[in-house]
């Protein structure tokens, strides 16, 4: 990025901007946020709320034209990356809301601040006061399975109608007729970004080439072979515990901060294999599989889960740059495992395996299980 999103967001929050909309609270607003509401709405206050690595977030208290009061969640991000993040999240959450309105806060709108420097984009949604405790497995997995089961791709294909982001990183979600083709393009995109962001790693490149030439056609392709097929399901695509909350008022579980696309439903739980998330607890995957069983061939479910986890680990490496080295190494190990099992490299051609002295570890900040 030409300007780190965090620096641009700091500029938004901490430097006076001409033409700002002044309301009670400590969060700077803009006329275009007010315009997003019905004419006659009054914004009573705007206060910083929550934390985010790449965006600025706030809670708005508003009075609607009929005199009722309501609260909204506002997310702001800067520059073109911010546009992709906010537009992608609005469209993702809108798609979720269409099929499961009791599973996401109702999305309201997205837009651009009238006053630039930096250009600032926003996403508005219903505010739900939520606990960040770990979600109850049965409710979460029941709702998630229903989302997957009930969603219908508007094209009958895999993908999404606009670019979505996982964190600050774009995903390659152009429509494709087969899951195998779509997944290969999805993974290739983040691998390219990983080398660009974190530097070329020759040994990893060698394994990745084998993954694309032999493992994806064999393992993922097997889902669409011998009369089998995969239905495109709407997935959240960034479903770790930090994007799940439980309403203090009702106890209902909500998901948010989505980077959605239509995919093989098992892609969703690939993230739950990532060891740095608390949702790695096997109770969540086991409970989901009770709600929605594995695709055929069932015996290859765990290997597919490992394959999908590789995607989430690579995009994590992109999002967190040097802090993601340990996760990049996990992807390296998982690629080696799948290659050894399905299409071993000829003797003498395999890159060296990692030894313990070469392994990096995640910081306490990045290892969510330590929080």
C-alpha positions in Angstrom: 0.0 0.0 0.0 1.2 3.5 -0.7 0.1 4.7 2.7 -0.5 2.2 5.5 -4.1 2.1 6.4 -3.3 2.4 10.1 -1.5 5.7 9.5 -4.4 7.1 7.4 -6.9 6.1 10.1 -4.7 7.8 12.7 -4.9 10.9 10.6 -8.7 10.6 10.5 -9.0 10.4 14.2 -6.3 12.7 15.5 -6.0 15.6 13.1 -8.6 18.3 12.6 -10.3 18.2 9.2 -12.1 21.2 7.6 -15.8 20.7 7.1 -16.1 18.0 9.8 -19.6 17.4 11.3 -19.4 18.3 15.0 -21.5 16.3 17.4 -21.0 15.2 21.0 -18.3 12.6 21.5 -14.8 11.9 20.4 -15.2 10.5 16.9 -15.0 12.8 13.9 -18.0 12.6 11.5 -18.8 13.9 8.1 -21.9 15.3 6.5 -22.2 12.2 4.3 -22.7 9.9 7.3 -25.8 12.0 8.2 -27.0 11.9 4.6 -27.0 8.1 4.8 -29.9 8.4 7.3 -33.5 9.5 6.5 -33.9 13.2 6.2 -34.6 14.8 9.6 -32.3 12.3 11.5 -30.2 13.9 14.3 -26.9 12.4 15.3 -26.7 12.9 19.0 -23.2 11.5 19.7 -20.4 9.6 18.1 -17.9 7.9 20.4 -15.0 5.6 19.6 -16.0 2.0 20.3 -14.0 -1.2 20.1 -10.6 -1.9 18.5 -9.5 -2.7 15.0 -6.1 -3.3 13.4 -6.9 -1.3 10.2 -10.1 0.6 10.7 -11.5 3.2 13.1 -14.8 2.2 14.8 -17.5 4.1 16.7 -21.0 3.9 18.2 -23.5 6.5 17.1 -26.6 7.5 19.0 -29.2 9.0 16.7 -32.7 10.4 16.9 -34.8 9.3 13.9 -37.4 11.6 12.2 -40.2 10.0 14.2 -38.5 10.8 17.5 -37.3 7.2 18.2 -33.7 6.7 19.3 -31.4 4.1 17.9 -27.7 3.1 18.0 -25.5 2.3 15.0 -22.1 0.9 14.5 -19.7 2.9 12.3 -16.5 1.6 10.7 -14.2 3.9 8.8 -11.1 3.1 6.7 -8.9 5.2 4.5 -7.7 5.3 0.8 -8.6 2.8 -1.8 -8.0 -0.1 0.6 -10.6 1.4 2.8 -13.1 1.6 -0.1 -12.6 -2.1 -0.8 -12.9 -3.0 2.9 -16.1 -1.1 3.6 -17.8 -1.8 0.3 -17.0 -5.5 0.6 -18.2 -5.7 4.2 -21.5 -3.9 3.4 -22.2 -6.3 0.5 -21.1 -9.3 2.5 -23.2 -8.5 5.5 -26.2 -7.7 3.2 -25.9 -11.1 1.6 -25.8 -12.8 5.0 -28.8 -10.7 6.2 -30.8 -11.8 3.2 -30.6 -15.4 4.2 -30.2 -15.2 8.0 -31.4 -11.9 9.4 -31.1 -13.3 13.0 -27.4 -14.0 12.5 -25.9 -10.6 11.6 -26.4 -7.0 12.7 -28.6 -5.4 10.1 -26.4 -3.6 7.6 -27.4 0.0 6.8 -25.2 1.6 4.2 -21.7 2.4 3.1 -20.2 5.5 1.5 -17.5 8.1 1.3 -16.7 11.1 3.6 -17.3 14.3 1.7 -14.0 15.8 3.1 -10.9 13.9 1.9 -7.2 13.9 2.8 -7.1 11.1 3.3 -10.1 9.8 1.4 -12.3 8.1 4.0 -15.0 5.4 3.5 -17.5 4.2 6.0 -19.8 1.3 6.7 -22.9 1.6 8.9 -24.8 -1.2 10.6 -27.3 -1.8 13.4 -25.5 -1.7 16.8 -25.8 -4.8 18.9 -24.2 -4.7 22.3 -22.3 -8.0 22.4 -20.1 -10.0 24.7 -16.8 -11.3 23.3 -17.0 -14.5 25.3 -16.5 -17.7 23.3 -19.7 -18.6 21.5 -21.9 -21.4 22.6 -21.1 -24.2 20.1 -24.6 -25.6 19.4 -26.2 -22.2 18.7 -23.3 -21.0 16.6 -23.0 -24.2 14.5 -26.7 -24.6 14.1 -27.0 -21.1 12.7 -23.9 -21.5 10.5 -25.2 -24.8 9.0 -28.5 -23.1 8.3 -26.8 -20.2 6.6 -24.8 -22.6 4.4 -27.8 -24.9 3.7 -30.3 -22.1 2.9 -28.1 -19.8 0.8 -28.4 -19.7 -3.0 -25.7 -18.4 -5.3 -27.3 -15.8 -7.6 -25.4 -17.1 -10.5 -25.2 -20.8 -9.5 -21.4 -20.3 -9.5 -18.6 -19.9 -6.9 -17.5 -16.4 -6.1 -19.0 -13.0 -5.3 -20.3 -10.0 -7.2 -17.7 -7.6 -5.9 -14.2 -7.9 -4.3 -14.3 -8.8 -0.6 -11.5 -8.6 1.9 -10.2 -10.7 4.7 -8.7 -8.2 7.1 -7.1 -5.6 4.8 -6.3 -8.2 2.0 -8.4 -8.5 -1.1 -9.7 -11.9 -2.1 -9.9 -13.2 -5.7 -13.7 -14.0 -5.9 -14.6 -13.7 -9.6 -17.3 -16.1 -10.6 -16.2 -19.7 -11.6 -18.4 -22.7 -12.5 -16.3 -25.3 -10.7 -15.1 -25.2 -7.1 -11.7 -26.7 -8.1 -11.0 -23.8 -10.5 -12.3 -21.2 -8.1 -10.2 -22.5 -5.1 -7.1 -22.6 -7.2 -7.5 -19.0 -8.2 -8.4 -18.0 -4.7 -5.2 -19.6 -3.3 -2.9 -18.4 -6.1 -4.0 -14.8 -5.4 -2.9 -14.8 -1.8 0.3 -16.8 -2.6 1.3 -14.1 -5.0 0.5 -11.4 -2.4 2.5 -13.3 0.2 5.6 -13.4 -1.9 5.1 -9.7 -2.7 4.6 -8.8 0.9 6.9 -11.1 2.8 9.6 -12.0 0.3 10.3 -14.9 -2.0 10.9 -18.3 -0.3 12.2 -20.7 -2.9 11.4 -23.9 -0.9 7.8 -22.7 -0.3 7.4 -21.9 -4.0 8.5 -25.4 -4.9 5.8 -26.9 -2.7 3.2 -24.5 -3.9 3.8 -25.4 -7.5 3.3 -29.1 -6.6 0.1 -28.2 -4.7 -1.4 -26.6 -7.8 -0.2 -29.2 -10.3 -1.0 -32.3 -8.4 -2.8 -31.9 -5.0 -5.6 -29.5 -5.8 -6.7 -31.5 -8.9 -6.5 -34.7 -6.9 -7.9 -33.7 -3.5 -10.3 -30.8 -4.3 -11.1 -32.1 -7.7 -12.2 -35.3 -6.2 -15.3 -33.5 -4.9 -16.4 -33.0 -8.5 -15.5 -36.4 -10.0 -17.4 -39.6 -10.6 -20.8 -37.9 -10.6 -20.1 -35.9 -7.4 -20.7 -32.1 -7.4 -20.4 -29.2 -5.0 -23.1 -26.6 -4.4 -21.9 -23.0 -3.8 -22.8 -21.9 -0.3 -22.4 -18.5 1.2 -19.6 -18.4 3.7 -18.3 -15.7 6.1 -14.7 -16.5 5.2 -13.1 -14.9 8.3 -15.0 -16.7 11.1 -12.7 -16.7 14.1 -13.9 -15.8 17.6 -13.0 -12.1 17.2 -15.8 -11.8 14.6 -18.4 -13.5 16.7 -20.4 -12.0 19.5 -23.2 -12.9 21.9 -25.9 -10.3 22.6 -26.0 -9.2 26.2 -29.8 -8.7 25.9 -31.0 -11.8 24.2 -28.1 -14.3 24.2 -28.3 -14.6 20.4 -25.1 -15.2 18.6 -24.1 -12.8 15.8 -21.3 -12.8 13.2 -19.8 -9.7 11.6 -16.8 -8.4 9.7 -17.4 -10.8 6.9 -15.4 -11.2 3.7 -18.1 -13.4 2.1 -18.2 -15.4 -1.1 -20.0 -18.5 -2.4 -17.8 -21.6 -1.7 -17.7 -25.2 -0.7 -19.2 -25.0 2.8 -16.3 -26.9 4.3 -14.1 -23.9 3.4 -15.6 -22.1 6.4 -14.3 -24.5 9.0 -10.8 -24.5 7.5 -10.1 -21.4 9.6 -11.1 -23.4 12.7 -8.0 -25.5 12.2 -5.7 -22.5 12.6 -3.9 -23.1 15.9 -3.7 -19.4 16.9 -7.5 -19.0 17.2 -9.4 -20.1 20.3 -12.1 -21.5 17.9 -9.5 -24.1 17.1 -11.1 -26.0 20.0 -12.3 -29.2 18.4 -15.8 -28.9 20.0 -16.7 -26.3 17.3 -15.7 -28.4 14.3 -17.3 -31.6 15.8 -20.5 -29.7 16.5 -20.6 -28.3 13.0 -20.1 -31.7 11.5 -23.1 -33.0 13.5 -25.2 -30.2 11.9 -23.8 -30.6 8.4 -21.8 -33.8 7.6 -18.7 -34.1 5.4 -18.9 -34.1 1.6 -18.0 -37.2 -0.3 -15.4 -38.7 -0.2 -16.0 -38.4 3.6 -12.6 -40.1 4.3 -10.8 -37.1 2.7 -12.5 -34.5 4.9 -9.6 -33.9 7.2 -7.2 -33.5 4.3 -9.6 -31.0 2.6 -9.8 -29.2 5.9 -6.0 -29.0 6.0 -6.0 -27.7 2.4 -8.5 -25.0 3.2 -6.5 -24.0 6.3 -3.5 -23.4 4.1 -5.4 -20.6 2.4 -6.3 -18.9 5.8 -2.7 -19.3 7.0 -1.2 -17.7 3.8 -3.7 -14.8 3.9 -2.9 -14.3 7.6 0.8 -14.1 6.6 -0.1 -11.4 4.1 -2.2 -9.4 6.6 0.4 -9.5 9.4 3.6 -9.3 7.3 6.7 -10.2 9.4 4.5 -11.2 12.4 3.0 -14.0 10.3 6.2 -15.9 9.6 5.3 -18.7 12.0 2.0 -19.2 10.3 3.7 -19.2 6.9 5.8 -22.1 8.2 2.7 -24.0 9.3 1.4 -23.7 5.7 4.7 -25.1 4.5 4.3 -28.1 6.9 0.7 -28.7 5.7 1.7 -28.6 2.1 4.5 -31.1 2.7 2.0 -33.4 4.5 -0.5 -33.4 1.6 2.2 -33.8 -1.0 3.7 -36.7 0.8 0.3 -38.4 1.0 -1.1 -37.8 -2.4 1.9 -37.1 -4.8 5.3 -37.3 -3.3 8.1 -35.4 -5.0 10.8 -37.6 -6.6 13.7 -38.5 -4.4 16.2 -35.7 -4.3 13.8 -33.1 -5.6 12.0 -32.2 -2.4 13.0 -29.1 -0.5 14.3 -29.6 3.1 11.9 -29.9 5.9 11.9 -27.3 8.6 13.9 -28.1 11.7 13.0 -26.8 15.2 15.8 -24.3 15.3 14.4 -22.6 12.2 10.9 -22.3 13.5 9.5 -18.9 14.5 6.7 -18.3 17.0 3.8 -15.9 17.1 3.8 -13.0 19.5 1.3 -12.9 22.3 -0.6 -10.2 20.3 -0.9 -12.4 17.3 -1.6 -15.7 19.2 -5.2 -15.2 20.2 -5.2 -18.3 22.4 -2.9 -16.3 24.8 -5.4 -13.4 25.3 
